[in-house]
Amino acid sequence: MGREHSELRSDGPYADHARADGTRADRARVDRVRTDPAQADRVRARPVPRITAVAHEAGAAVKGAGLLTRVERALGTGTAAYLPGDGWIRLTLPLHDGDPAPVTVEVLADTTRVPHGIAYLLPGGGLNFAADYFTPDGHDGGGLAHHLRRQGLLVVGVTPREDAATDAADVTADRGLAAHRRDLAGVVAALDAVLRLPYQYAGHSAGAALALDAASHDPSPRLRRVLVLDTTGPYTGDRATRAAKARDVYTDLLARGTYATDPGLAALVARAVTDPDSPSPVPWPPDPNLRFTNAGLAHFALIRTADLPGEANWIHRQGHAAGEYVFGATPAEDRFDLTHTPLATWHAATAALGSGLIPTALMRDLAAIWAGDEETYRIAWDRIRAEVVWVNAGSGRGDEPRGADLIRACGNARVTFTAVPGYGHGDVVWSPAAPTEIWPLLR
């Protein structure tokens, strides 16, 4: 769920920093290990030793690790952690460069074959690689990262700096889309120098906008494709006007020193799982004197995101998740159901978040793109020469093909756009049906 739009009232009653266990990891630790919660203790207790080039020659079981050793050396900073799996191995490497919040690179390699290319996975706003692409609960075969690995790709997740921030003070006023693009370009340049493999950018939500922007600045002949999951180019008409108003709000927030906010979705979902029947602090629309239950509020926010207050929730056709919400006689009698992605998967994904912060400058730039305001921020649609495969969720960002149309109108005929009905914004990455109904469209 790319949360460039998930404004569940960042100053509201559920915008605290709680996670499922009521704690937040210390993101300032240089040697932190970010991995699947169930594996964390085991990985910290028994880190996989560095595998040398000699060990790489020993057999198929260490092929992936040998490749990751090259990746680690190419990037050259931070303390690496390795997590082995069944036929795969994962490297997590924070790139310490003096900034209080580093970019984190996570690389997933197959241990049985040499990759024929690289997929750079770019998470949505407020998310990280693990949450967006490595949440396995809803899929028999794992998340989108594993799906691409099984296609013979080396998967490189690039998590932006704000995920590692200990608080909003670590996020500066210049953390807009261009800053994210420059961080990505540094990773790509370092790996391209040693691997020399064809590659593609793949992003969800704000990460998809970053993928398009990066492609417009990347002239390399090894850039072959851009995979876009549920994002929006410029609107026209009333929606463009509304986007311009959102841009102005974010510009004003920056001027007043608000450089990042936490929409609070992780805490919201955690309370729905751990204490579903208790009343939330949020008024119930049929009778504002009453309050949503915690479970009711989480489902309402996921299913009917477009009905929430906030500067950018309106960009959804319906919401983060496809489903149905029906008010009952009392909040306890509300009926709700998620069509595709179980609440347990939403919980697993949001529990994997770091800070959850979304930079205000990033939101300003995204709103400028939606408004078609090229003076504030411009994606150079005419410079995107790689193949573009764009898939939107019908109930998420909807049938909004104008960005794809602009690329095509500039002479790039290798552009496809598909809107899949009945799917919400997060369903395209987390639904158990995504591997068969959504991801094959990315080929």
N, C-alpha and C positions, 0 to 999 in steps of 0.2 A: 504494500500500500504506500505509494509515494505520497508523502504528506505535505507537498507544497500547498495543499488546499485544506488540510485537515485542521481547521481552526476551531477546535472545540472550546473556544474562549480561553486563550492562553492566560488570561488573568482571572479565570473563573474558578468555581469551587473544586473542579477536579484536575486542575493543572498543577498538581504537586509532582514530586519526583519519586513517588513510590513505584516499586516494581512488584513482581509477583510475591517476592519474599520480604517486601518492605524495605529493602536496602538498595543502595546504588554502589556499583563497583568503583574502586578507586582508579580513575582513568589516568592518573598522573604516574602510576607505576611504570618505570621504564621497561620492566620485564614482564608486563602483564600478558596473560594468555587469554585470548578470546576464542572460545570454541563452543561446541554444543554443551548446554548446561549439564547434561547427564555425564559428559566426558571430562568436565573441567578438573575435578579433583585428581582423576587418574593421570591426566596429561601433566598437571603440575608436579605430581609425585614422581612420574617416570617419563621425563621428556625424551623424545626419540633422539638418539645421538646423531651428530652430523655424519653424513655418509660420504665417504671420499670417492674420488674418481676410480680408485682401485676396487672399492666395494661395488661401484656401479657396473663393473665388468662381470660381477659374480653371477648375475642371473636376472630373470624378468622381474622378480619381486622387488628389486630396488631401482628399476628403470625410472619410475616417477620421482623418487627421492634424489637420484643423481641429477635429474633435470632441475629439480627445485634448488639443489645446491648451487647450480649455475645461476639461477634466478637470484638467489640470496646474494651471491657475490656481485652480480651486476648492479643490484640496488644499493648494496654497500653500507647500510646504516641499520641501527636498531638491533634488538635481541630477538632472534627467530624462535618460533615454536612450531614443531611438527606434530601433526595428528594423523596416524595411519588408520586406514579403513579397509574394507573388503574390496580389493582391486584398485584402491586409490590412496593418495596421501595428500595432505593439505598443509600448506605453509602459511603462517601468520607472521607478518613482519611490519611493525610500526617504523616509519621512516623519520627518525628524529633529525631535525634540521635546525633546532634552536627555537622553533615556534612552540608555544606551550601546548598546542594540540597538533599532533602529527597526522599526516595521511597514513592510513593503514592499508597495506597490500596483502591480499589473501589469494593464494594460488592453489588450485585444485588440479592435480595431475593423475592420469591413469598410470598404473604400475605395470601394465601388460603390453603397452604399445607406445610408439613414438607419436606425438601429435603432428597433424598436418597443418595446423593453424592455431591461432590464438583468438579467444573471445574475451574482450574487456567488458566486464559486467559493472554497470554503474547504477547504484541504488537510488531510490526515490528520496525526496526531501525528508529529513529526519530519520531515515533508515540507514542501515549498513548492509554490507554484503551478506553477512550471516542471516539477518532477518529477512531480507528480500529474496535471496536466491538459495539459501542453504537450509531453509525451514522444511524438514522432511515429513512432518506429521501427516500432512494431507495426501502424500503420494507414496505409492508402493516403491517407486524407484528413486525417491529423494526429490529435491527441489530442482529448479531450472539449471542450476550449476551442474548437477550430475547429468541432467539431460544433455547438455552441451558437451560434457566430458565424454559421454558415451558415443557422441558423434565424431570423436577423434580430435577434439579441441583441447588445448591447454586453457583452462579457465582462470582469468586474472580479475579478481574483484578489487576495485579501488574505492575504498571508503573515505569520504571526505573528512577533513580535519574536525569539523564540528561534532562528529560522533565521539571523539576522544576528549572533548572539552570537559573540564571538571565543573564549570559553571558558565553562565552567559558571558562573564568577563573575559573568557578565553576566545570569544568570537568577536572579530573586529568589523568595522564598518565597510571594509573592502571585500567581504566574503561573498561577492556576487558570482554570476555565472562565469565571467572571465577568469576569476581566481581559481575556480574549480577546474576550468579547462586547462589552465597553466599547470596545475598540479598533475592532472591526468597526462598531459603532454610529456612531463618529465619522466613519468613511469614508462610510458610507451617508448620514448627515445632510449632509455637505458636498456630495456629488454630487446628492442629492435636491433641494437648494436651487437648483441651477442647471439640472438636466436634467429634473426633474419627470416621469420616466418610470415606468411600472409596473415592478416588479422581483420577483426571486425569489432565495431563498437555495438554494445547491446545495453539498452537502458529502459527503465520503467519509470513513468511519471517524470519528475524533475530530472532523473537520470537519463531519460529518453531525450529531453531537451538538451542536456549536456552532450549526449551522443551525436545529435545533429549539429550542434555548435562545433564540437571537436572535429567532425568530418569536414565542416566548411573551412577549417584552418589547417587541414592535414593533406598535403599534396602527394604523400607517399604512394607509389604504385602498389605497395603491399597492403594498403587499406582496400579491402574488397567489398565489405557490406556494412550497413547500418541497420540494426534491428531495433525497432521502436515499439514499445508497449505502452499504450494508453497515455498519450499526451496530446497537446494541442498547439497548433501554430496560430497565426493571427485570426481573430474573429472578424466579423463584419457586423454592422448595424448595432442593435442594442447591446449585444454582448461585448463588442469592442468598446462601447461607451462605458459599460460597467467595469471592464478591465482597466480602462484609463483611470477611473475613480480609485480602484484598488491600488494602482501604481502610485497615485498621489498620496494615499494613506501610508504606504510603506516608505515613500520618500520623506514624509513628515516624521514618521517613527525614527528613521535614521537621523534626521536633524535633531531630534530630541534625545538621542543617545540610546535608543532601544535597538540593539544590534542582533538580537536573537530571541526567540520564544520557544517554549515547549507546549505544543498543543494539548498534551495531557492524555493522549489516547492509551498509552501503556497502562497508566494507573487506572483509567476507566475500565479497561478490559480486565485488569487484575481483580478489581473489586467485584466485577460481574461473576468471576469464577470463584473467588474465595468467600464472598458474602452476598450471594445473588438476591436474597429476599429483603435485605434491609433497605430503608429509604435512602435515596441519594439526596444531595443538596439541591437538585435542579427541579424547578416547578414542572408539574404535569400539565400539558397543554389543555386538556378538557376542563381542568379545574386547577388554576395556579396556586390555590391554597394547599393542594396536595403535592406529593413529590413522586417522581419516577422511582421505581425500585432500581437497585444497582444493575441488575440484569436487564431490566427494561430500558434503562438509559443507554447502556452499551449497544444493545440491538438497534435502538432508534438511531443512534449516532452512526452506526455502520450502514444501516439500510436506507435511511432517509437523510443522508449527509447534506443534500442540497437544501433541506429545510432548516438547517442549523444557522445561527447567526455567525458572522465572520465575513472577512473581506473577500474570500475566495472559495467558499464552499459551493457557491452557485455554479461553478464550472462543471459540476457533475450533472448528468442527466437524472440520476437518482442518488447513487451513493457508492461508498467503498465496497459494499457487498450487495449482491442481489438477494432479495428476500421479501418478506411481507411483515408488516407491523399493523395490528388492529387494536385500537383502544377499547378497553373493557369498561365496566361500570366503575371500577376502581383501578388504581395502578397495579395492584396485585393480580387483577383479572385481565390485564393486557395479554394479547396473543401475538407471538412473533416467531419467525422461523427464518433461518438462513438457507438459501437455496443451494449454494455450492460449497462454501468454505465453512467448516465447523468452527464454533467459538474456541474450541481447544487449539486449533491451528492459529487463529488470531492471537491467542494468548502466548503460544510458543514464539511466534514471530515478534510480538511487541516486547516480550520478556528478554529477547536477545538484543534489544537496543542498547546503545551507549547512553549518551546524554539525551537523545531525542530532540535536540535543539535544531531549529530551522533558522538560518541566517536571514535577517530582514533584507539585506542587499540581494540575496538570491530571489526572494519573493518579489522585490521591486523589478528585477530584470525579467522574471517570468511574466509578471503582469504587463510589462512593456511589450513583450513578444505577443501576448494575447491581444493587446490593444493595437498592434501594428505600429508602435511608436519606435521607429528605427533610430531616432536621435538618442533615446535612453539606452536601448539595446537592440542590436540587429543580429540575427542569424543570417549569414550570407547564403541564402538558398541557392543562388546561382553558382556557388563554388562547391556544392556537394555533387561530386562526380561518381562516387561509389554507388553500388546498388542499394536501394532503400526498401526495406520490408516493414510496413507500418501496420500494426494491428491494434485497434481500439476496442474497448469494452462498451457495448451498447448502452448499458446502464451506468457506466463510469463517465469517461470523457465524451463518449458518444460518437455519432457519425459526423465528424468534423474533419473533412479531408483537405482543408485549404492549404495546410503546410505541405502535404504531399503534392498537391496541385501546383504550388509555386515551384517546387523542385523540378517537376515535370515540364512546366512552362519555360523553364530556363534551359531546356535542351537535354535533360537527363531522362531518357525513356525507360530506364531500369528502376521504376518506382511502382510499388503496389500499395494499395490501401484497402484494409478490410475492417469493418465494424461488426463485431460478433454480438448478436442480440442476447439479452438475458444474463449477461455477466456484469458484475460490478468491478470497480477499479482494482481492488486487491485480489479478486477471484482469478484474474489472468495469471497470477503467479502462484496462488495458494490453493486453488480449488483442486480436489482429487481428480476432476475431469480435465483439468488444463493440459496434462500430458497428451491426451488424445484429441481434445477439441480446440485447443488454443496453440500450443507450441508447434504442432506440425505446420501451422501457417507461417512459421518463421523460417522454414527451409528455403 
